[in-house]
Each structure stands twice: as C-alpha cells, then as structure tokens.
Amino acid sequence: MLLGSAIFVMCFFADLGFCQDFGYDGTIGPNFWGERYQNCGHGKLQSPIDIEETDVIVQKFPPLIFKNFDEPLESVHLKNNGHTVVVSISGGAVPSISGGPLAGTYNFSQLHFHWGKTDEEGSENLINNQSFPLELHMVMFKTDHGSFAEAANETDGLAVLSFLYIATSEDNENYEQFAEQLLLVQDVGSSVDINGFVSLDDFTTTDRNHYFTYRGSLTTPPCSEVVIWIEFKNTIKLSHNQLQEFRELSGQEGKLEHNFRPIQPLHDRVVYMNSPE
Ligand SMILES: [Zn+2]
C-alpha cells in the first residue's frame, strides 16, 4: 500500500511531464504497465472500454450544467509532455460542470488528446467497436475534495468529459489557432502560453444532451479508478490535415504517432446512456 502510494505520488502528474516511464510501444507499452502499476494490470474498473449501444441502460439524468464553457479562455498553457499535448489554464474564469450523473461540482483541470497513426483509429473508448481518429479528454476534479491532487485519490474524484472526432475534408475554423500553436510544441517538453483562446464550447460541441456514462479509470499509469466518464455521442469535425498535426508531435522516441490504450474488460460494470427524450 505504501509502495503503491509512493509510486502514485511520483507518477500521478504524468500529464505534467514528471513521469516518463510509460509509453505505447514495446516494453513500456500498455501490456507492461501492470508490472509497475497494480491498477493497470488488475483493476476491475479500467478504461477505456468498448461501449455497445445494445448493452447500455437508458436513463434520464438531470441536465448537465456547464459553467463558463461559453467564456473565451483568457490565458492558456499548451505543453507537449511526451505522451500527449495538454491544455491548462493559468487565469480567467474556471469552467465547471455539475448535474447529469455527477453529485457535486467539478472544476476544469486540463484537457488533452489521444490519437492514432491513421484516420481509422486513435480514440480510446470505442462505440459499437468503432474507433475514431481522435479523442479529447477534459479532466475535471470534484471541488469538494479541495484540489486536483486530493480528488485524484477519491472514487468520485474526477470526471472526464470525452469527445470523439470524425475526419472531414474541410478545416474546422475553431481549431485554426490551436493548430498553429501545435507547430510550436512539437518537441517533448516544449510549451507555449497563449493569451486569448476560444471557449470550451467553441472547442467542443454544444449539443451535449446525448452521452454515455460509466465508472472507470485514468487511461495512463497509475490507472487510478477514480473517474466518472461522460462520453458524448455528438462528434467534432476536423480535417485530415488538422488531425495529421497531432501525429507530427514528438514523443520519447521519435514521432508520437499513436497514444491510445487498448480497450479493457467491462467486468460487471453497467454503461448508462442519457436520453433526454
Ligand atoms: Zn486521456
């Protein structure tokens, strides 16, 4: 337990670049994460999963309440941590979410992406065994727990708002500024500060009534089982060229062409689907 905690502390901030002992290929790939991180190998609430629409339980949750999602982000920090590109905020109104399956308010911590080598794969969660070229994870922590670090030890501590993308021929104009900045963080460890960014609404989609929700984990070590997943059905459109820019980012060893964990067993979990109708 103590050892587990120590590793947890050491590597929890993987997304901030302090933990460089995992990857997506070879002996540091997902099949080996369990050797160092018990949850990754033996947990029963692991993410991602394949969501089969015929197996979900349809439920009408209270409306999701998005706060400050319509506010342009004042100051944004963009970083390549070797595993993904992470967007955090360093000032301005903090976006938050409540309602739906969530008991309490969850504040925005950071967002990051998972992608694949081609437009045919890349998402972590699958729907009806279908993969998508890109998946956005907006990581939110429960404010009751005080801080992100505290919340990350609690079973209801984090909520991940997850959005899937589809490839189109036209560029998504809302991603133009972001795409330009991506070129500046191609090297591992590089970062850039942006003053004045689009709102989270512009960055995602405002049709968020239809979603799946289930109990799961972080999809990177230490794979802590502390996440309420909300997987939105409505996809975001990005052009092939815009998707390609993610694959140009460098990882630990050469180009970071893919960074998605394979699907994990559902075990005895239930996936719910919100149906507002
Ligand atoms: Zn993620």
Boltz pocket constraint, residues with backbone or C-beta under 6 A from the ligand:
constraints:
  - pocket:
      binder: B
      contacts: [[A, 112], [A, 113], [A, 114], [A, 137], [A, 219]]
      max_distance: 6.0
